Amino acid sequence: MGKASVDNFGDDDKAPSEHFREGSRHPLGLGSCGVEFLHTTRDHHGHYTNEELEVNLTHVPPVDFRDRLAFNSVGLLRKWFDLFTGWNNENITVNNILNRTIYLETVAAVPGMVAAVVRHFRSLRTMKSDGGYMQMFLEEANNERMHLLTFVRMKDPHIFLRAAVVVGQVGFGAAFLTAYSISPAFCHRFVGYIEEEACSTYTKIIAAIESAPEGSELAAWRTEKAPKIARAYWKLENGTVLDLMYAVRADEAEHRDVNHLMSGVKPGQINPLYNPEEKLDIMLSKYVSDLMKRGKE
């Protein structure tokens, strides 16, 4: 079966496109249902390699009106976030970081859940399998929620921030649900650009922590242990807040690539981020290896 390249990914980008498929036929002849049955969530957080933690700040250039609309919308949203959270790239403080990340993660957890809910109801309505996409987006939404639950352990949000979260969630949630019902492709491109900004923000945070003078609040994060919930979720053991920031940035980079990829998925396509053939190859290799061992015995 032929492989197709991911729409708009540059030559230098490591897009998760190796298993991108045209059509919906499963290698075992099960159709897209096969992925539904075999799918397991891509919850590998805490198993990042050192290479995966060194995230590249990639960008997918807009190529049409849909992409430009998504890109410009994110630009406006970024300016609003900067204003509301008091963010200043030249003056990154512990308080600014926590205000920004707490609010940002309450918004970032919305798109994955909306996508999962829309696909869930579509599956019920059409009485067809979803091909494993719904579980993938649920995992994404939960991952963003874990970011939030971690950061609120580091700062208790004041009443005004909590109120802003409620307002933002209602407004953004309703708008995103409407937009996703009309054009999932636009929404995934939009989220892809949001995650590009998130990767940029966390890169600036990491740089600020690493370069902070000894004795400052930011410098303390180089040795201060991350909250217990974070150490358990990302399997950081004795990980520091700085280690946590690296892990969160790696999560955001994954969401960035996934959503840019999903923007080019055609209806009925097998989930490009799940490879049943590879899983089958591993199973068959193990089976043959076991047979050979038994033969030697």
C-alpha positions as CSV (number, residue, x, y, z in Angstrom):
1,M,0.0,0.0,0.0
2,G,1.4,3.4,-1.0
3,K,2.4,6.1,1.4
4,A,1.5,9.7,1.1
5,S,3.4,12.7,2.5
6,V,1.8,14.9,5.1
7,D,0.3,18.1,3.7
8,N,2.5,21.2,4.3
9,F,5.3,19.6,6.4
10,G,8.7,20.9,5.5
11,D,11.7,18.7,4.6
12,D,13.4,19.4,8.0
13,D,10.3,18.6,10.1
14,K,10.0,15.2,11.7
15,A,6.3,14.7,10.9
16,P,4.7,11.5,12.2
17,S,3.8,10.6,8.6
18,E,5.3,7.2,8.0
19,H,2.1,5.4,8.3
20,F,-0.2,7.8,6.5
21,R,-2.6,5.8,4.4
22,E,-4.9,6.6,1.5
23,G,-8.2,4.7,1.9
24,S,-9.6,2.9,4.8
25,R,-8.6,-0.8,4.3
26,H,-7.0,-2.4,7.3
27,P,-3.9,-4.7,6.6
28,L,-5.9,-7.6,8.1
29,G,-9.0,-6.8,5.9
30,L,-11.0,-5.4,8.8
31,G,-11.4,-1.9,7.4
32,S,-11.2,1.1,9.8
33,C,-12.9,-1.0,12.4
34,G,-9.6,-2.9,12.9
35,V,-8.0,0.3,14.3
36,E,-10.9,0.8,16.6
37,F,-10.6,-2.6,18.1
38,L,-6.8,-2.7,18.3
39,H,-6.3,1.0,19.2
40,T,-4.6,1.8,22.4
41,T,-4.0,5.4,23.5
42,R,-0.7,6.9,22.7
43,D,-0.1,7.6,26.4
44,H,3.7,7.3,26.4
45,H,4.3,10.4,28.6
46,G,7.2,9.8,30.9
47,H,9.0,7.7,28.3
48,Y,10.5,10.5,26.4
49,T,14.1,10.0,25.2
50,N,16.6,12.8,25.5
51,E,16.3,13.4,21.8
52,E,12.5,13.9,22.1
53,L,13.0,16.3,24.9
54,E,15.1,18.5,22.7
55,V,12.2,20.0,20.8
56,N,12.6,21.8,17.5
57,L,10.5,24.9,16.9
58,T,9.0,23.9,13.6
59,H,6.4,25.9,11.7
60,V,3.9,24.9,9.0
61,P,3.6,27.8,6.5
62,P,0.0,28.7,5.6
63,V,-0.8,27.7,2.0
64,D,-4.4,28.6,1.5
65,F,-7.2,30.8,2.9
66,R,-8.1,28.2,5.6
67,D,-4.5,28.1,6.8
68,R,-4.1,31.8,6.8
69,L,-7.3,32.3,8.7
70,A,-6.2,29.8,11.3
71,F,-2.7,31.4,11.6
72,N,-4.0,35.0,11.9
73,S,-6.6,33.9,14.4
74,V,-3.9,32.4,16.6
75,G,-1.8,35.6,16.2
76,L,-4.7,37.6,17.6
77,L,-5.3,35.1,20.4
78,R,-1.6,35.2,21.3
79,K,-1.7,39.0,21.7
80,W,-4.8,38.7,24.0
81,F,-3.1,36.0,26.1
82,D,0.0,38.2,26.5
83,L,-2.1,41.1,27.6
84,F,-4.3,39.2,30.0
85,T,-1.6,37.2,31.7
86,G,0.9,40.1,31.8
87,W,3.4,38.1,29.7
88,N,6.7,39.8,28.7
89,N,9.4,37.9,27.0
90,E,12.0,40.3,28.4
91,N,10.8,39.9,32.0
92,I,9.9,36.3,32.6
93,T,9.1,35.7,36.3
94,V,7.7,32.8,38.3
95,N,4.4,34.6,38.8
96,N,4.0,35.4,35.1
97,I,4.9,31.8,34.1
98,L,2.3,30.3,36.4
99,N,-0.4,32.8,35.5
100,R,0.1,32.1,31.8
101,T,0.5,28.3,32.0
102,I,-2.6,27.9,34.3
103,Y,-4.8,29.9,32.0
104,L,-3.3,28.5,28.8
105,E,-3.8,24.9,29.9
106,T,-7.5,25.4,30.7
107,V,-8.0,26.5,27.1
108,A,-5.7,24.0,25.6
109,A,-7.6,21.1,27.1
110,V,-10.8,22.1,25.2
111,P,-10.1,21.2,21.6
112,G,-9.2,17.5,22.2
113,M,-12.4,17.0,24.2
114,V,-14.5,18.8,21.6
115,A,-13.0,16.7,18.8
116,A,-13.6,13.5,20.7
117,V,-17.2,14.4,21.6
118,V,-18.1,15.4,18.0
119,R,-16.6,12.2,16.7
120,H,-18.3,10.2,19.4
121,F,-21.8,11.5,18.4
122,R,-20.9,11.1,14.7
123,S,-20.1,7.4,15.4
124,L,-23.4,7.0,17.2
125,R,-25.3,8.8,14.5
126,T,-23.8,6.9,11.6
127,M,-23.5,3.6,13.5
128,K,-19.9,3.3,12.3
129,S,-16.6,3.0,14.0
130,D,-14.4,6.1,14.4
131,G,-11.1,4.4,13.6
132,G,-9.4,5.1,16.9
133,Y,-9.4,8.9,16.5
134,M,-11.7,9.6,19.5
135,Q,-9.5,7.8,22.0
136,M,-6.5,9.7,20.6
137,F,-8.2,13.1,21.2
138,L,-9.4,12.1,24.6
139,E,-5.8,11.3,25.6
140,E,-4.7,14.7,24.2
141,A,-7.4,16.5,26.3
142,N,-6.4,14.5,29.4
143,N,-2.7,15.3,28.9
144,E,-3.5,19.0,28.7
145,R,-5.6,18.7,31.9
146,M,-2.7,17.1,33.7
147,H,-0.6,20.1,32.8
148,L,-3.2,22.3,34.5
149,L,-3.5,20.0,37.6
150,T,0.3,20.1,37.9
151,F,0.6,23.9,37.7
152,V,-2.2,24.6,40.2
153,R,-0.1,22.6,42.7
154,M,2.5,25.3,42.3
155,K,0.1,28.3,42.6
156,D,-3.4,28.6,43.8
157,P,-5.2,30.7,41.2
158,H,-6.9,33.8,42.5
159,I,-10.6,34.4,42.1
160,F,-10.2,36.7,39.1
161,L,-8.2,34.1,37.2
162,R,-10.7,31.4,38.1
163,A,-13.5,33.7,36.8
164,A,-11.6,34.3,33.6
165,V,-11.2,30.6,33.1
166,V,-15.0,30.1,33.3
167,V,-15.7,32.9,30.9
168,G,-13.0,31.7,28.5
169,Q,-14.1,28.1,28.6
170,V,-17.7,29.0,27.8
171,G,-16.8,31.4,25.0
172,F,-13.9,29.4,23.5
173,G,-15.7,26.1,24.0
174,A,-18.8,27.2,22.2
175,A,-16.9,28.8,19.4
176,F,-14.6,25.8,18.9
177,L,-17.5,23.3,19.0
178,T,-19.3,25.4,16.3
179,A,-16.1,25.6,14.2
180,Y,-15.3,21.9,14.5
181,S,-18.8,20.9,13.4
182,I,-18.3,23.0,10.3
183,S,-14.6,22.3,9.5
184,P,-12.5,19.9,11.5
185,A,-9.6,20.5,9.1
186,F,-9.5,24.3,10.0
187,C,-9.7,23.5,13.7
188,H,-6.8,21.1,13.7
189,R,-4.7,23.6,11.7
190,F,-5.7,26.2,14.3
191,V,-4.7,24.0,17.2
192,G,-1.5,23.1,15.4
193,Y,-0.6,26.9,15.3
194,I,-1.6,27.3,19.0
195,E,0.8,24.4,19.9
196,E,3.6,26.1,17.9
197,E,3.1,29.1,20.1
198,A,3.0,26.9,23.2
199,C,6.3,25.2,22.2
200,S,7.8,28.7,21.7
201,T,6.6,29.8,25.2
202,Y,7.9,26.8,27.0
203,T,11.3,27.1,25.2
204,K,11.5,30.7,26.5
205,I,10.6,29.5,30.0
206,I,13.2,26.8,29.9
207,A,15.9,29.2,28.7
208,A,14.9,31.7,31.5
209,I,15.2,29.0,34.2
210,E,18.5,27.8,32.9
211,S,20.0,31.3,32.7
212,A,18.5,32.7,35.9
213,P,21.1,34.0,38.4
214,E,21.7,31.9,41.5
215,G,19.5,32.8,44.4
216,S,16.5,33.9,42.3
217,E,13.1,32.3,42.2
218,L,13.6,31.0,38.7
219,A,17.0,29.5,39.6
220,A,15.3,27.5,42.4
221,W,13.3,25.6,39.8
222,R,16.6,24.0,38.6
223,T,16.7,22.0,41.8
224,E,13.2,22.2,43.3
225,K,11.3,19.0,42.9
226,A,8.3,19.0,40.6
227,P,4.9,18.4,42.3
228,K,4.1,14.7,43.1
229,I,1.4,14.5,40.5
230,A,3.9,15.5,37.8
231,R,6.5,13.1,39.0
232,A,4.0,10.3,38.9
233,Y,2.4,11.2,35.6
234,W,5.6,11.8,33.7
235,K,7.6,9.2,35.7
236,L,10.1,11.8,36.6
237,E,11.1,10.1,40.0
238,N,13.3,12.9,41.5
239,G,12.6,15.3,38.6
240,T,12.8,19.0,39.1
241,V,10.5,21.8,37.9
242,L,12.9,22.3,35.0
243,D,12.6,18.6,34.1
244,L,8.8,19.1,34.2
245,M,9.0,22.0,31.7
246,Y,11.0,19.9,29.3
247,A,8.3,17.1,29.5
248,V,5.4,19.6,29.1
249,R,7.1,21.1,26.0
250,A,7.6,17.6,24.5
251,D,3.8,17.0,25.0
252,E,3.0,20.3,23.3
253,A,5.3,19.4,20.4
254,E,3.5,16.1,19.9
255,H,0.1,17.9,20.0
256,R,1.5,20.4,17.4
257,D,2.5,17.7,15.0
258,V,-0.6,15.6,15.5
259,N,-3.0,18.4,14.8
260,H,-1.1,19.7,11.8
261,L,-1.2,16.1,10.5
262,M,-4.9,15.7,11.2
263,S,-5.6,18.8,9.2
264,G,-4.8,16.8,6.1
265,V,-6.6,13.5,6.9
266,K,-9.3,12.6,4.5
267,P,-12.7,11.1,5.6
268,G,-12.4,7.3,6.0
269,Q,-8.6,7.3,6.3
270,I,-7.1,5.0,8.8
271,N,-5.5,6.8,11.7
272,P,-2.1,7.8,10.5
273,L,-0.6,7.8,14.0
274,Y,-1.4,4.1,14.6
275,N,0.2,1.4,12.6
276,P,-1.5,-2.0,12.7
277,E,1.0,-3.4,10.2
278,E,3.9,-2.6,12.6
279,K,2.0,-4.1,15.5
280,L,1.3,-7.3,13.5
281,D,4.9,-7.5,12.4
282,I,6.0,-7.4,16.1
283,M,3.5,-10.1,17.0
284,L,4.6,-12.4,14.1
285,S,8.3,-11.8,14.9
286,K,7.7,-12.8,18.5
287,Y,5.7,-15.9,17.4
288,V,8.4,-17.1,15.0
289,S,11.1,-16.4,17.6
290,D,9.2,-18.5,20.2
291,L,8.7,-21.3,17.7
292,M,12.5,-21.4,16.9
293,K,13.3,-21.5,20.6
294,R,10.9,-24.4,21.1
295,G,12.5,-26.2,18.2
296,K,15.9,-25.9,19.7
297,E,14.7,-27.3,23.0
